[in-house]
Amino acid sequence: MDKQIGNVQLMQQMNRLKVLDYIRRNPDVSRPRISEETGLSLASITNTTSYLLDIGLIYESGVEKVGRVGRKSVLLRFCPSNYNLICIYLNEKYTNIAYTDLEGNAKDKIKIETDKLSIEDTITELCDNIRLLMKRYNKDKILGIGVSVSGLILDDSRFILSSQLKWKSFDIKKALEKVTSLPVFVDNLSLVKAMWHFFKNCNGTKDNTIFVDMSNGIGAVQFYNATISRSTLGEIGHTTVESDGEPCFCGNKGCLEAMCSPKRLISVYEKHSNKKISSLSELEKLYRNEDKNAVLAISDCAKYLGIGLANLVNIFNPSVIIINSGDFEECPSLIKVAEFEMNKRAYPSLTQKLSIKQTNESEESIFSGIAFNLCDRLFDISYSNNIVE
C-alpha cells in the first residue's frame, strides 16, 4: 500500500514539474493547450495548475484572444516574483553577486574586486556577502544559489579548471552549501549565456545549433532538438590548433584560446610593427585602413579561430552557428576572416546550408541565464528537495 501511495506521489510530482516547465517556456498558455502538448488529461492539468497557483509559481495572466463563440480559456504564466535566487558571476577582475527573482531580475547587487585575491579569500568574500543578503532578505524565500564560471566544470560542480580565474581545482559548491545550507549549482559561463539566448530567440526550434562564446576564453554549447546538450563539455578553447604554439594556463601549448586571444592579437601586431596600441578598436581601424601589420595580426589569429570553427562543423554538422563576439566586439573583422577560413577547412557539403549569426550577450543576460539554468536544476525531478512536491 505504501509503495502504491509513493508511486502516485512521484507521478504527481513529475506531472507538476512537467506542466511547470512547459508554462515557463511557453508564457500565456491555456490549460487545453498544455494538455494537448504534454499528453496529460485536462482533469490532471486542472488539478496540477491549481496546486502551482496555490504555491505561487504560476498566475492567471488573462484570457485567450480568439474569434470563436463560447467560453474563452484562461491563460497561465510562470510567476518569477514570489521566490528568489542568489546568482553569482565570477570573472578575472571582479565577482558580481545578485539577489534576483526566478528570471534573474536583480533586486540587489554586490560587486567584489577579486583580481588580487586568492581562491580562499575569494570564497571568504563570497560567503560573507551571501550571508549579508540572507540577513537582509527572507531566507525562506531563497530557493538556491547559481554560480557561473568560465572554465571546465566536472564532478558534480566540484572540479573547476579556469584559465581566466587561474583556478585549477576548488570545491566552491561544498564551501557555499556549508555556509548557507542552500543548494548550490555551478555551471559553465558559456552554457548559461547560451541557455538564455536560446530561450529568448530559439525557443522551440529543433535546429542543430552551436553557440560559440568568445568572452573569457572560447567555449561552445550545443543546442539540439530544442534542448541544451549537457553531455557536450564545449571546451573548444582548449583544443590544440598549433602543435608548438603559445603556452596555455591548462599546461598545454597551442590551445585555441591561447592562439586567438585579445592579448595575443595585440602582441602579434606590436611585434611586427614595433608600435604600441591600446585596444582592439584601434587595431580594427588600422585593419580597415589596410595597415599591413594589422592585416597580418588579424589574419594570423583568425586562422586559428577558423580551424576551431571548422572542427565544430566537421564534428557536429550544425545548421546554425551563433557567435557571441564578447571580447572581440570591437574587432568584427577577425570573426569575418575566421568564417572565411572555416569555409576553406570544413567539409564543403556541411557548410552549404550553414547559417552564421552573431550576438553580444550583456551582463544582465548572464544573470538571466544563471537564473533560468538554476530553475531547471531546482525543478528537475532528480532534485530531492524540490519545492514542487
C-alpha positions as CSV (number, residue, x, y, z in Angstrom):
1,M,0.0,0.0,0.0
2,D,2.8,2.4,0.9
3,K,4.5,1.6,-2.3
4,Q,1.4,2.4,-4.3
5,I,1.0,5.8,-2.5
6,G,4.7,6.5,-3.1
7,N,4.3,5.8,-6.8
8,V,1.2,8.0,-7.0
9,Q,3.0,10.9,-5.3
10,L,6.0,10.5,-7.6
11,M,3.8,10.6,-10.7
12,Q,2.0,13.6,-9.3
13,Q,5.3,15.4,-8.7
14,M,6.5,14.5,-12.2
15,N,3.3,15.9,-13.7
16,R,3.6,19.1,-11.8
17,L,7.2,19.6,-12.9
18,K,6.3,18.8,-16.5
19,V,3.5,21.3,-16.5
20,L,5.6,24.0,-14.7
21,D,8.4,23.5,-17.2
22,Y,6.0,23.9,-20.2
23,I,4.5,27.1,-18.7
24,R,7.9,28.5,-18.0
25,R,8.9,28.1,-21.7
26,N,5.5,29.0,-23.1
27,P,4.1,32.0,-21.4
28,D,0.4,32.9,-21.7
29,V,-0.8,29.4,-22.5
30,S,-4.2,27.8,-21.8
31,R,-4.9,24.6,-20.0
32,P,-6.3,22.8,-23.1
33,R,-3.1,23.7,-24.9
34,I,-0.9,22.4,-22.1
35,S,-3.0,19.2,-22.1
36,E,-2.5,18.8,-25.8
37,E,1.3,19.4,-25.7
38,T,2.1,17.4,-22.6
39,G,-0.3,14.4,-23.2
40,L,-1.9,14.8,-19.7
41,S,-5.6,14.8,-19.3
42,L,-7.5,18.1,-18.9
43,A,-8.6,16.9,-15.4
44,S,-5.0,16.3,-14.4
45,I,-3.9,19.7,-15.8
46,T,-6.7,21.4,-13.8
47,N,-5.5,19.8,-10.6
48,T,-1.8,20.4,-11.3
49,T,-2.2,24.1,-12.2
50,S,-4.4,24.6,-9.1
51,Y,-1.5,23.4,-7.0
52,L,1.0,25.6,-8.8
53,L,-1.3,28.6,-8.4
54,D,-1.6,27.9,-4.7
55,I,2.2,27.8,-4.1
56,G,2.7,30.9,-6.2
57,L,4.8,29.5,-9.1
58,I,2.2,30.5,-11.8
59,Y,-0.5,33.0,-12.2
60,E,-3.5,33.7,-14.4
61,S,-2.5,36.3,-17.0
62,G,-5.7,36.9,-18.9
63,V,-7.9,35.1,-21.4
64,E,-7.2,33.9,-24.9
65,K,-7.9,36.3,-27.7
66,V,-9.8,34.2,-30.2
67,G,-12.8,34.9,-32.5
68,R,-14.7,31.7,-31.8
69,V,-18.0,31.7,-29.9
70,G,-18.1,30.3,-26.4
71,R,-16.1,30.5,-23.2
72,K,-12.5,31.6,-23.7
73,S,-9.7,29.8,-21.9
74,V,-7.8,31.4,-19.1
75,L,-4.1,31.9,-19.8
76,L,-1.3,30.9,-17.4
77,R,2.2,32.4,-17.0
78,F,5.2,31.5,-14.8
79,C,5.4,33.7,-11.7
80,P,9.1,34.7,-11.0
81,S,8.4,37.2,-8.2
82,N,7.3,35.0,-5.3
83,Y,10.6,33.3,-4.7
84,N,14.2,34.4,-5.1
85,L,17.7,33.2,-6.0
86,I,21.3,34.2,-5.4
87,C,23.1,34.4,-8.7
88,I,26.9,34.7,-8.8
89,Y,29.1,35.6,-11.8
90,L,32.9,35.2,-11.4
91,N,35.4,36.7,-13.8
92,E,39.1,37.5,-13.6
93,K,38.6,41.1,-12.3
94,Y,35.5,41.0,-10.1
95,T,32.7,39.0,-8.8
96,N,29.0,40.1,-9.0
97,I,26.5,38.7,-6.6
98,A,22.9,39.4,-7.3
99,Y,19.7,38.7,-5.3
100,T,17.2,38.0,-8.1
101,D,13.7,36.7,-8.8
102,L,13.3,33.4,-10.7
103,E,14.0,35.1,-14.0
104,G,17.2,36.8,-13.0
105,N,15.9,40.3,-12.5
106,A,18.2,41.8,-9.9
107,K,16.7,43.3,-6.7
108,D,20.1,43.8,-5.1
109,K,23.7,43.6,-6.3
110,I,27.1,43.4,-4.6
111,K,30.3,43.8,-6.6
112,I,33.6,42.4,-5.2
113,E,37.0,43.3,-6.6
114,T,38.7,39.8,-6.7
115,D,41.5,40.2,-9.2
116,K,44.1,40.3,-6.4
117,L,42.5,37.8,-4.1
118,S,43.5,34.1,-3.7
119,I,40.9,31.4,-4.2
120,E,40.4,31.0,-0.5
121,D,40.0,34.8,0.1
122,T,37.6,35.0,-2.9
123,I,35.4,32.3,-1.3
124,T,35.5,34.0,2.1
125,E,34.3,37.3,0.5
126,L,31.6,35.4,-1.3
127,C,30.4,33.7,1.8
128,D,30.4,36.9,3.8
129,N,28.3,38.8,1.2
130,I,25.9,36.0,0.7
131,R,25.3,35.9,4.4
132,L,24.6,39.6,4.3
133,L,22.0,39.1,1.6
134,M,20.4,36.3,3.5
135,K,20.1,38.6,6.6
136,R,18.8,41.5,4.5
137,Y,16.0,39.4,2.9
138,N,13.8,36.4,3.8
139,K,16.0,33.3,3.6
140,D,12.9,31.0,3.4
141,K,12.1,32.6,0.0
142,I,15.6,31.9,-1.4
143,L,15.4,28.6,-3.4
144,G,19.1,28.2,-4.2
145,I,22.4,29.6,-5.4
146,G,23.7,29.6,-9.0
147,V,27.4,30.2,-9.8
148,S,28.7,30.9,-13.3
149,V,32.4,30.4,-14.0
150,S,34.4,30.5,-17.3
151,G,36.1,27.1,-17.4
152,L,35.8,23.4,-17.2
153,I,33.4,22.1,-14.6
154,L,33.3,18.4,-13.7
155,D,32.4,16.0,-10.9
156,D,29.0,17.5,-10.0
157,S,30.3,21.1,-9.9
158,R,33.3,20.3,-7.7
159,F,36.2,20.4,-10.1
160,I,36.9,23.7,-11.8
161,L,39.7,24.5,-14.3
162,S,39.6,28.1,-15.3
163,S,42.4,29.9,-17.2
164,Q,40.6,33.2,-16.7
165,L,40.4,32.9,-12.9
166,K,43.7,30.9,-12.6
167,W,41.8,28.2,-10.7
168,K,42.9,24.6,-11.2
169,S,40.7,22.9,-8.7
170,F,38.3,24.1,-6.0
171,D,35.1,22.7,-4.5
172,I,33.1,26.0,-4.4
173,K,29.9,24.1,-4.2
174,K,30.8,22.5,-0.9
175,A,32.1,25.7,0.5
176,L,28.9,27.7,-0.2
177,E,26.5,24.9,0.8
178,K,28.2,24.6,4.1
179,V,27.8,28.3,4.9
180,T,24.3,28.8,3.5
181,S,22.6,25.4,3.8
182,L,21.1,26.2,0.4
183,P,21.5,24.1,-2.8
184,V,24.4,25.3,-5.0
185,F,24.8,24.6,-8.7
186,V,27.9,25.7,-10.5
187,D,27.8,25.8,-14.3
188,N,29.9,27.0,-17.2
189,L,29.5,30.6,-18.2
190,S,29.1,29.9,-21.9
191,L,26.3,27.4,-21.1
192,V,24.2,29.8,-19.1
193,K,24.6,32.5,-21.7
194,A,23.6,30.0,-24.4
195,M,20.6,28.9,-22.4
196,W,19.2,32.4,-22.1
197,H,20.0,33.2,-25.8
198,F,18.1,30.1,-26.9
199,F,15.2,30.8,-24.6
200,K,14.8,34.3,-25.9
201,N,15.5,33.7,-29.6
202,C,15.2,30.0,-30.5
203,N,12.7,28.6,-28.0
204,G,11.0,25.5,-29.7
205,T,13.4,25.3,-32.6
206,K,14.9,21.9,-33.4
207,D,17.8,23.2,-35.4
208,N,21.2,21.7,-34.5
209,T,22.8,24.9,-33.3
210,I,26.3,25.6,-31.9
211,F,26.7,28.7,-29.6
212,V,30.4,29.9,-29.7
213,D,31.2,32.2,-26.8
214,M,34.2,34.4,-27.3
215,S,34.3,36.1,-23.9
216,N,36.5,34.9,-21.1
217,G,38.2,32.4,-23.4
218,I,36.3,30.4,-26.1
219,G,33.5,28.0,-25.3
220,A,31.0,26.1,-27.4
221,V,27.5,24.9,-26.4
222,Q,25.3,22.6,-28.5
223,F,21.5,23.1,-28.7
224,Y,19.9,20.1,-30.3
225,N,16.3,19.0,-30.7
226,A,15.2,22.0,-28.6
227,T,17.4,21.1,-25.7
228,I,20.9,22.1,-24.4
229,S,23.2,19.1,-24.7
230,R,24.9,18.9,-21.2
231,S,27.0,15.9,-22.4
232,T,29.0,18.3,-24.6
233,L,31.7,19.9,-22.5
234,G,32.3,22.6,-25.0
235,E,35.9,23.4,-24.1
236,I,36.8,24.2,-27.7
237,G,39.2,26.8,-26.3
238,H,41.4,24.0,-25.0
239,T,41.6,22.1,-28.2
240,T,45.1,22.2,-29.9
241,V,45.3,24.2,-33.1
242,E,49.1,24.7,-33.2
243,S,51.3,21.8,-32.1
244,D,54.1,24.1,-30.7
245,G,52.1,27.3,-30.1
246,E,51.7,29.7,-27.2
247,P,51.6,28.2,-23.7
248,C,48.2,27.9,-22.1
249,F,47.2,28.0,-18.5
250,C,45.9,24.5,-18.7
251,G,49.5,23.3,-19.2
252,N,49.3,22.6,-22.9
253,K,50.7,24.6,-25.9
254,G,48.8,25.9,-28.9
255,C,45.3,25.9,-27.4
256,L,42.7,27.8,-29.4
257,E,42.1,30.4,-26.7
258,A,45.9,30.9,-26.3
259,M,46.4,31.4,-30.1
260,C,43.3,33.6,-30.6
261,S,43.0,36.0,-27.6
262,P,42.8,39.8,-27.5
263,K,46.2,39.8,-25.7
264,R,47.9,37.7,-28.5
265,L,46.2,39.7,-31.2
266,I,47.6,42.9,-30.0
267,S,51.1,41.4,-29.3
268,V,51.3,40.0,-32.8
269,Y,50.6,43.5,-34.2
270,E,53.1,45.2,-31.9
271,K,55.8,42.6,-32.6
272,H,55.7,43.2,-36.3
273,S,55.0,46.9,-36.3
274,N,57.2,48.0,-33.3
275,K,54.3,50.2,-32.3
276,K,52.1,50.1,-29.2
277,I,48.3,50.1,-29.4
278,S,45.8,50.2,-26.5
279,S,42.7,48.4,-27.8
280,L,41.2,46.1,-30.3
281,S,39.1,49.0,-31.7
282,E,42.4,50.7,-32.7
283,L,43.6,47.5,-34.4
284,E,40.3,47.2,-36.2
285,K,40.7,50.8,-37.5
286,L,44.2,50.0,-38.7
287,Y,42.9,46.9,-40.4
288,R,40.2,48.8,-42.3
289,N,42.9,51.2,-43.4
290,E,44.8,48.2,-44.8
291,D,47.7,48.5,-42.4
292,K,49.8,45.5,-43.4
293,N,50.7,44.6,-39.8
294,A,47.1,44.8,-38.6
295,V,46.1,42.6,-41.6
296,L,48.9,40.1,-40.6
297,A,47.8,40.1,-36.9
298,I,44.1,39.6,-37.6
299,S,44.7,37.0,-40.3
300,D,47.1,35.1,-38.1
301,C,44.7,34.8,-35.1
302,A,41.6,34.4,-37.3
303,K,43.3,31.4,-39.0
304,Y,43.2,29.5,-35.6
305,L,39.6,30.5,-34.9
306,G,38.7,29.3,-38.3
307,I,40.3,26.0,-37.6
308,G,38.3,25.7,-34.4
309,L,35.1,26.6,-36.1
310,A,35.8,24.1,-38.9
311,N,36.4,21.4,-36.3
312,L,33.0,22.1,-34.8
313,V,31.3,21.9,-38.2
314,N,33.0,18.6,-39.0
315,I,32.1,17.1,-35.7
316,F,28.6,18.4,-35.0
317,N,27.3,19.2,-38.5
318,P,25.3,22.2,-37.2
319,S,22.7,24.1,-39.3
320,V,23.4,27.3,-37.3
321,I,26.5,28.7,-35.5
322,I,25.8,31.6,-33.2
323,I,29.0,33.6,-32.3
324,N,28.9,35.7,-29.2
325,S,31.5,38.2,-30.1
326,G,32.3,39.0,-26.4
327,D,35.9,40.1,-26.1
328,F,36.1,40.7,-29.8
329,E,33.1,43.0,-30.2
330,E,35.4,45.9,-31.2
331,C,37.2,43.7,-33.8
332,P,34.5,42.3,-36.1
333,S,36.9,41.7,-38.9
334,L,38.6,38.9,-37.0
335,I,35.3,36.9,-36.9
336,K,34.7,37.6,-40.6
337,V,38.1,36.4,-41.6
338,A,37.7,33.3,-39.4
339,E,34.4,32.5,-41.2
340,F,36.3,32.5,-44.5
341,E,39.0,30.2,-43.0
342,M,36.3,27.9,-41.7
343,N,34.7,27.6,-45.1
344,K,38.1,26.6,-46.6
345,R,38.7,23.9,-44.0
346,A,35.3,22.3,-43.2
347,Y,33.7,19.7,-45.5
348,P,32.0,21.7,-48.3
349,S,28.8,19.7,-48.1
350,L,28.5,20.7,-44.4
351,T,28.8,24.4,-45.0
352,Q,26.4,24.8,-47.9
353,K,23.4,25.4,-45.8
354,L,25.2,26.5,-42.7
355,S,24.0,29.9,-41.2
356,I,26.4,32.0,-39.2
357,K,24.8,34.6,-36.8
358,Q,26.3,37.0,-34.3
359,T,25.2,38.2,-30.9
360,N,26.7,40.0,-27.9
361,E,25.2,39.0,-24.6
362,S,25.2,41.6,-21.9
363,E,26.0,41.0,-18.2
364,E,22.2,41.3,-17.4
365,S,21.7,38.3,-19.7
366,I,24.2,36.3,-17.7
367,F,22.1,36.7,-14.6
368,S,19.0,35.7,-16.5
369,G,20.9,32.7,-17.8
370,I,22.1,31.7,-14.4
371,A,18.5,32.0,-13.0
372,F,17.0,30.1,-15.9
373,N,19.6,27.3,-15.6
374,L,19.2,27.2,-11.8
375,C,15.4,26.9,-12.1
376,D,16.0,24.0,-14.5
377,R,18.1,22.3,-11.8
378,L,15.8,23.1,-8.9
379,F,12.7,22.0,-10.7
380,D,14.2,18.8,-12.1
381,I,12.6,15.5,-10.9
382,S,16.0,14.2,-9.8
383,Y,16.5,17.1,-7.3
384,S,15.3,15.7,-3.9
385,N,14.4,19.0,-2.2
386,N,12.2,20.2,-4.9
387,I,9.6,22.9,-3.9
388,V,7.1,21.2,-6.2
389,E,6.3,18.1,-4.0
